[in-house]
Amino acid sequence: MINNELIDKLSALAIMPVIQIENADDAVKLVAVLSENGLPAAEITFRSAAAAESIRRIRAAFPDVILCAGTVLTIAQVDEAVAAGADFIISPGFNPTIVNYCIENGIKIIPGINNPSQIEQALELGINVVKFFPAEASGGVNMVKALVGPYSQIKLMPTGGIKPSNVLEYLAIPQVIACGGSWIATTAAIRDHDWDTIAKNAVATCKLVNA
């Protein structure tokens, strides 16, 4: 279960930068740029071999940043992420093995869902925050509104296809605490060390969601 303190922090943030880092040497600089420009948070996805080391370096440099591991598919990755310093785990789907392992070991997890049956599985296990993924491909804002009708107690973090042109529609739904966004720090921008563009994206995003 995600505690109220973390829910409040995520709600205040509104946007979780979703990041794929190919080289751990870029991790600290990236999070410095994000933090300096209003987004002291990062979801480091396990879509690259540099994920765990990136989390480790970020945590050492920024003890207070909101730092989670995304695209976690195995128990081994859960263990790697936690050992590296991740605050919580995000998975793209609802894998009962992963979810139960996290619960049994006191590890915070936000599992992925995109239908009512998965929400009921989550609620049955005491999960109070889920990732709605892939958001746009799964019906977007209208699907979220349909899901929170019967399941008003669940909190959601939509991710997948979220962009500046639609993010406010998601955030307007009371049960949505934050959205995952990959447009802020793209893999290409990180690879090219285009810190100015990432900084501008972070500033523009903060201005948009706080308007």
N, C-alpha and C positions, 0 to 999 in steps of 0.2 A: 504494500500500500504506500502511496505517495502522501507524505504528511502535509498538513495545512501550510506549514512554513514554506515548503518547496513549491506548493501550488501557488501561494501568494507571490513568490519570486518569479515563477514562470508567467503568471498573469501580468505582473508589472513589466516584464520584459516584452511580452506579446509575440515576439519572433525569436525562434531558435535557429541560428545559422546552422545549416546542414552542410558538412564539409567532408570532402574526400582529399586527404593529403597523401601525396605520392612520396614525399621526402620529409622525414621527421625534422630535418634541419630548418624547415620553413614554419614549423608549428608555433614556436614561441613568438616570432615576429607577427604571424597572422593574428594570433589572439591579442597581441598588444595593439595592433591596428583596430581590431573590432572593439576592444575595451575602451580605447581612447576616443572612439567615435560613437559610444552609446550602447554597444552590445557586448557586455561582459559575459559571454556564454558561447558554447560551441558543442555541437553534436558531431563527434569524430566517428565517421562510419568505418566499419570493418570491411570496406570494399578495396582496401589496399593493405599491403603487408606492413606499412608504416603506422598503422592505427595505434597499436598499443604503445609503441615508443613515443608517438606524438602525444598521446594522453599523459604519459609519464613526464615528459618534458614540460608540458603545459601546466600540469598540477604543481610541479616543483617551482615554476616561475610565478604562477598565479594561484595561490592557495584558496582564494575566495571566489574565483570565477565559477559559474555554473557549467559543469563539464560532464557530458554523458557520452556513452558509447552507443553508436547506432549500427544498424544492419547486423545485429548480433544473432548468429544462427546456431551456435553450438555452446555446450557447457564450457568447453575449453576457452572459447572467446569470452564468455562471462567471467571466468576466472582471470583471464589476462586483463580484461578491462578493469575489474575491481582492484587487482594487484597494482595496476598502473595509476589508480587514483580516480576512476570515474565515480561520479556521485550516484548515477543510476544507469540502467540499461534500457535501450529502446530496441525492439525487434520489429521487423516488417510484417510479420504474421503472428498468429496465436499458436505457438508451439507449447502444448501442455508440459512437455518434458522440461523445457527451458523455464517456463513460468513457475512450475512447482519447485524446481531447483532453487530459483531465486527466493521464493517464499520460505522454503525450508532453511535457507542460509541467511535470511534477513537482508537480502539484497533488493533494493528498490528496482522495479521494472515497469515500463510502460509498453505493453505488448500491442502489436498491430491487429486491427479488426476492420472489417468493412461490411458486416451484416449483423442482424439481430442475434443469431445463434451464438456468434462469437462474443457479443456483449454479455449474453447470459452466462456463458462459460466464465468470463472475466468476473462478473458479479458473484457467481457461485464461489469463486476462490478468494473473494475479498479485494479484488482489483478495483480501484476507484478512478483511475485515469488510464485511458487507452489512446493509441495512435490510430487515427482514421487514415488508412493507406491502401492503395494509392487514391488520394482524395478526389481529384478531378475525374479520373477514369472510373471511379466507383459511384459516380452520381453527384459529386460536388456538394455545393451548399444545400441543394434540395434534399439530398440523401441524408445529410447531417440533421437537417430539420425533421425529417421523417423518423430518424433513429431516436432523437432525444424526446420525441413525443411519449412513447411508452417507457423510455429509460431516462427520465429526467435527472436521476441521481448521478449518472455517469459524467465524467469530465473527459474532454477530447482534445487531442493535438493533431489536427489535420496536417498531412504532409503529402506532397506529390502533386505537381502541377500548380502549386501555390505561387503566385506572383503579385507584384504590386497592383495589378489591375483587378484582382479578385480577393486579396487578403482581407480587406475590410468587411466584405460580406460574411466571411467565416467568423471573424472576430466579433461581429455583431450578435452572434448566437451566444446566449449566456453560458452554455455548457462548454464552450470552446475557451480554453485557458490560454492557448498560444498556438501559433502555426509554425511548422518547419519550413524554412526557406533556403533553397540552394542557389538563388540568384545573387546573393550578397557577396559570396566568396566562391566563385566557380573554380573548378579544378584547373582550368586553363589560366585564370588570373593568378592563382597561387603559384603554378608552375613558372609563369613568366615574371613573378615577383612584381605584379602590377598593384602595388599597395595603394597607390592613389585612387584607382578605380574602386578597390574594395572599401577604402575609407569613404569615398563619395556614396557608394551604395549603402553603407551602414548609416551614414548621416541622413540620407534620403528616406531610408526605411523607418528610422526613428521618428523623423518629422511626419511621415505618413500615418503611422499608427498612433501617434500622440497628438494629432491635430484636433 
